[in-house]
Amino acid sequence: MSAMPEFLSSDHWISHLFSSQAAREGSVVRRKVRDVERFVGREKFLEDMERRGFPVLENAGQFVIFCNQEPIRRVV
């Protein structure tokens, strides 16, 4: 794998994720697992989410990120 261009650095990618309107409003965003692994790395991504206190679920090749610290309750 070649070096990632500066505009796609892991820090820039995470910063871009949290600049989205949904993230800024404390809503829910989702990203493809393969994109996270490619641009950030699973471990770094999950460490950053834990540091922020944001729960993350994985399903069907997607990470679902709750950009808040509210409890999650499965209803069905």
N, C-alpha and C positions, 0 to 999 in steps of 0.2 A: 504494500500500500504506500503510495507516495505521500509526501508531506501535505497537510491541509493548507490551502491558501489562508492568509491572515483574515480575510473577511468571513471565513467559516471557522474561526477558532472556537474552541469549546466555550470559552467565556463569552464570546460574542453571540454564539448560538443561544446560550441560556439567557443572556440579557435580552435578546430579541424575543424569546418566548415570553418573558415577563413584561415586555412592553406592549403586548397585545391588550386590547380593550377588556377582554374577558378576564385576563389575569389581573389587570389593574383594579377591576371591580370585585375581585374576590370570587370569581365564578369558576367554571370548570373548563379546562382545555384538554385536548388530546393530541398526542403525537405518535407517529409510527415508531415501534420499538426499533426497527432497523435504522431509522434516521437518528434516533438517540444514540444507538450503539456506534453509528458511523461518525457522527459529528462531536459527540461528547464522551461516550463510553458509559455503559450501564452503571458501573460503580460510582463514578464521579457524579452522574446525574442523580442517582438515588441518595448519595451523601448530601448533595445540595438541597434536595427536596426535604430530607430529614432535618437539615439545619434550619430551613425555613418553617418547618412544622407542617408541611403540606402533605397530606395523604396521597398515595399513588396506587392505583389499581392497574393490573395488566390483564387484558383479555383480547383474544383474536388478533394478536399482533399490534395492539395499541396500548399505550400508556394513557390512563385517564388521570389527570392531575387536578386535585381540588385545591384551588389557590386560596385557601382559607384554613382555619383550624377548627372548623365546626365538626361535630361528630357525624359519622356516616352510619346510616342504618339501612340494611337491606330489607326491603318490604315484601318481596316475592321471591 
